[in-house]
Amino acid sequence: MKYQVDKNGFFGRFGGAYVPEILYKCVHDLQEAYLPILESKEFQDEYNALLRDYVGRPSPLYYANRMSQKYGCKLYLKREDLNHTGAHKINNTVGQILMAKKMGKTRIIAETGAGQHGVATATVCALMNMKCEVFMGATDVERQHVNVERMKMLGATVHPVRTGNMTLSDACSEAIRDWCCHPEDTFYIVGSTMGPHPYPDIVAKMQSIISKEIKEQLEEKIGRDYPDYLIACVGGGSNAAGTIYHYIDDTRVKIVLAEAGGHGIDTDHTAATIHCGSEGILHGARTLVMQNEDGQIQEAFTISAGLDYPGIGPMHADLAEKGREQVLAINDDEAIRAGFELTRLEGIIPAIESAHAVAALSKLKFNPDDVVVLTVSGRGDKDIETYLNARS
């Protein structure tokens, strides 16, 4: 079964580019330019040098001894939390800013939820001396204020978005509106595997360094290059795409993704799009969307600002529909509990996003010899207040 994107930007029936006429040329130019740029030796050399010397790759693959004992498997943690800026997001922004420069763009915009993509974008803009503007829901500005200050310190302008429920989806909409007003000089660095083609494919390719390293590191540690299970959290889907990229066609590997259940998939307070969504168009792509019977986008709800999105990347919509991914809905309280558990057992405080993936362990049955790789997509510094408030 074919899981990769086709030449028209579709993963099965999901994907494509549904954009306003004013953006057609921008998106079409990017579709024409991205593969020749990504495949050029010049890009690859520059990109890999930055990943090594600036981001700090490869990120470690750590054998979690106490967690392995608890869950009866051989658990390895892919430590994306140890990257520069504290999450996987920098893998993508380093690549996209190089693309922007090669396309002659001078102004960068981005959306952000938890602030990690905003920080990663502001970071590479400082590095490359590019103007940076970040759109962030006002709700997230409040709950992730440390990241807001980091972005400002890096020289970015942060625009609080006060429409809708003032979270990630609204920030995406506002960024697209800005792009419509400045199509000539502006490059939109999308943070996840969502948006119009070619963004889902670009972001997946940028993040595929994660699974490339997992293959090499497993070979070195256990003498084979594949695990029995891959586990990652999924919102828009970038760290999940990177974790599974080189294993999608390898049926020996079970893929388990954890989406944000919020207060529960049987409530109105959830962000579990794969469980609760239906086919629709959101931010330029045909995918699964949380919507009412009139097709109006419903607000997503989760304690995790980075998973607070009422859609899912088209790649994951396709993989879930075809049964290649098992998707579990993890509720807020389960994620908080799992975050504390990893902290106490291994001395690693995960982002609340990543804690959703950790919580998936308790919902699976392993054999003692099963090799499980779980991606810790980000570190939990930004979420300490949320953790403590949820526990109090």
N, C-alpha and C positions, 0 to 999 in steps of 0.2 A: 504494500500500500504506500502511495506517495504522500509524504507529510510536508515536504518543502514547498515554498511559495512558487507559483507559476509565473510566466512572463507578464501576466496582467495584474500581478499583485494579489492573487487569491490563494488562500489555504483552503482547499476544497471549495465550499461556497462562501466562505468568510473572507473579508479583506476588501481589496479594491481601493479606489480613491474617489470619494464623493465630496467634492470641494466646490465652493462658490467660484463663479467664473473668474473673478479677480485673482484667484490663487492658481488657476489652471496652469499658467505658464511657469510659475515658481515650482509647482509640484512636478510638472512634466520635465522641466530642466533638471530637477534633482533625480528623477527616474532615469534620465539619459546619462547623467554624470556619475552616479554613485558607484556602479560596478567597475568602470574603468579606473576611477580613483582608488577604490579599495584594493583592486588587484594589482596596482602599479607597485613596482619595487620601491620607488621613492616613498610612497605612503607607508608601505609595510615596514620599511627600515625606521622611519621617523616614529611611527606608532609603537613599534615594539621597543624602541629605545626609551620612549617616555613611560611605557608600562613598566619597564625594568627599573629605570633610574629615578623616576618621579613618583609613580604610583607605588612602587615597592613590590612588584610581582617577581616570581610567583608567590601567591598567598599560600600559607601552610595548609597541609591536610593533616589534621591532628587526630590521633586516636584517643577517643574519650573513654578512658578506662572505667570510671565509676558509672557513667551513663550506660556503657555497654553491659556492665553487670546487672544494672537495674532492668534493662529491657531485653536481656537475653539475646544479644546479637553482637556483631563487631561494628561499632559505630565510629565513623570518621566524620569530623567536622571540617568543612571547607571554609576557611577563615577569611571571608571577604570583609569582615569587620576590621581586619588589620591593614586594609588598604589606606593610603593617604586619603583624608577626609572621612574615613570611618565607615565606608559602605562600598557596595559594588558599583554604584552610579558613576564613579570616576572612570571606569573602563570605557564607558560609552561617550562621556563628554570629551575626553581626550581625543577620541577618534573623530567625533563630529566637528570639533573646532578645527581640526586639520582639514576636514572636507570643506568647511566654510571658507577657510583661507584660500584653498585651491580654487574655489568657485568665485573668489573676489568679493565676498560679503564683508561688511565692516561693522555690523551691529548684530548682536546676539540677543535673542529672547528665549525664555524657558518658562515652563510651568513647574510648580512643585507642591507636594502635599506635606510630607514629613519634613521637608526642607533639605533632605540629603541630596536630591538632584539639583536643587537650587544652589547649594553650597558647592557641589562638584562643578556646576556650570560657571559660577562666579570665580572659582579657583582657576579653571583653565582660561577664562577671559583675562584674569590678572596675569597669568603666565604669558599669554599671547598678545597682551595689550589691546584688547577688544572691548568695546562698549557693551555693557551687560544689563539687561532689565529682566526681572523675575516677577512672575504673577503668582500670587499665593492667596488662597482663601483667607478671609479675615479670621475665621475660626481657627485655622491652622497657624496664622501669625501669632495668635494668643497662646496656643498650646505648644508651639515650637519656637518660642521667642529667642532661645539661645542660637538656633540656626539662623534666624532672621538677623541677629547681630553679627554672626559670622559672615553672612552674605554682604552686609553693609561694610564691614571691616575690609572685605576683599574688593570693595569698590563698586558693587552692584547696586542698582536702584531696585527696591522691593515695592511692588504695587499690591496693597491689600485689596482683594476682590470681595465686594459686598453684595453680590447677587446670589440667588438660590440659597443653599445652606452654607455658602461661603467656605467650601472645601475644594478638594482637588479637581473635581469635574468643572466647577465654575472657573477655576484658574485656567484650565485647558481652554475653555470657551473664550475667555478674555484674551489669552495669548493668540488664539486663532484670529480674533477680531483685530488685534494689533498688527498681526502679519498681513491681513488684508489691506491695512492702511500704509504699510511700508514694504511692498513686495520686492522692490528693486535691491535695496541694500541690506535687507534683514535675512538672517538665517535662524530658523526656529530649531533649537536643539530639543527634540522630544526625549523625554526621560524614560519611556517604557515602550513595550512592543505594541503600541496602539497608534491611532492616527492613520492618515491616508498612506497608501503605498507610495514610496518605499520605506517609510519609517519602521513598520514592524520587522521588516527584513534587515534594515540597517542596524537597529538596536540589537536584534538577535545575533547578528554577525559580530558586533562589537563585544557583546557579552560572552560569546562562544569561547573566549580565552579561559573561562571557568572550567568548562568540560574538557577542553584540550589539556589543561593542567591536571585535572582529576585523572585522566587516562595515564598520563606520564607518572604521576605520583603513586597511583595504585600499582602500576607495573613495578615500580621501585620498591614499594612496601610489601606487597603480597604476591608478586610474580604473575599477576594478570591485570589487564587494563580496564576491567569493567566491574562494577558492583552488582549486587543482587537488587538493591533498591536505591533510588535517588529520591530525596525529599527536599522540597523547597516551598516557601510561601509564595502566593500568587495574588497580585492586585491587578495592575496592568499587565505584568508578566515578564519583566526584564531579567531578574535574577533567575527565575524559573527557566526561561528560555536559554540563558547561558549555561545553567546547570545540566540541562538535558540535550543541548544542541548536538553533540557528537554521538549521542546514544539513541536518538529518535528512532532509527531503523534497526536497533539492536534489541530484539525481542527477549533476550535473556535478562534485560534490565527492566524492572518494574518501576514506573514513575508515579510518585504520590505527591500531589500538591495540596497545600493547605490554604483555603481562602477564608476571608473574615466573616464569621457567622454573626458577629455583633451580639445582640441579645437572643439570637436563635433564628433559624430559617423559617420558623412558623410564626414569626412576628414581623411587624413593619420596620423593625430596627435591625437591619442586616445589610451586609455588603457582599453576600454570597451569590455572585452573578451567575455562576455555572449552575448552581442549584435552583435559583429563583428567576433568572433572566429569560428573555425570549429574543428571537431574532429581530434586529433593528439596525439602525445606522446611528453611530455616535462618533463625533469628532473625526469624520471623514472616512470611516470604515464600516462595512457591514459585519456585525458581530453579535454576540449575546449582550443584551442590555436590560437593566432593571427599568421597567416601564409599566405604566398602567394600561388599561384596555384602549385608551385613546391614543396610545403611543407617546404620551408625555413621560420624560425621564423622571424616575422616582429617586428620591434622595437615598444615597447609600449611608449606612450607619455602622461604625466600628470604633473601638477605642484607639485603633491604629491609624494615624494620619496618612501613612504611606499606602494603606490598602483601601482607603476610603474612596473608591471609584465605582460608579454604577455600571461599568462595562468590564470587558476582559479583552486582552489582545486577541486578534483573529486567529493567530497560530494556536493558542490554547483552546479557543472555542472549537476549532477543528479537531484537535487531538482528543479533547474530552468527548466530543460527539462520536468519534471513531473508536473510543474505548482504549486509546493508547495511554491516557492519563487517568488515574484514579484521583478524584478530587474530594477532599474532606472539608466540611465546614467546621471551623474552630471558633467557638464563642469567646467573647471577651474574657470571661473569668477563667476559661481553660488556658488561654494564652498567657494571662498574668501569672497563673500558677506555674506554667511551664518555664516562663522567664526566670522566676525565682528558683526553680529546680535546677536549671542549668547553672545559674549563678552559684548556688550552694554546693553542687556536686563537682563542678569543673572550674569554678572561679572565672567564668565568662559571663558578663552581663550582656545579653543580646538585645538588639532593637526589638520593640514589641512586634514589628512585622515578622522578624525571624522567630520570635517566640511561638508564633502560630505554627511554624514548621516543627518546632520542638514538641509542641502539643500533639502533633500527629502520631508520634511514637507510641503513645498510650492507646491508640485506636487500631494498631496493627499487631499481627501475631507473627513473630519471627522464629526461625530456627537458630540454634546457637552458632552455626557456621555462616549465617547470612552476613554479607558485607553490606553495610548501609552507609551511604554518604549523604549527609545533610548540610545544606548550605546555610551558614550563618551570614545573612546578607548585609547586616550592619550592626554596629555596636550600640549599646543601650544608654550611653551618656545623655542623649537628647530626651530620653523617656523616663528619667529617674522620678520626676515629679508625678508623672502619670502612674507609674508603678506604685509609688507610695500612697497616692490618693486612692487608688483602686484597692489597696490593702487595708486602708484605715477604716 
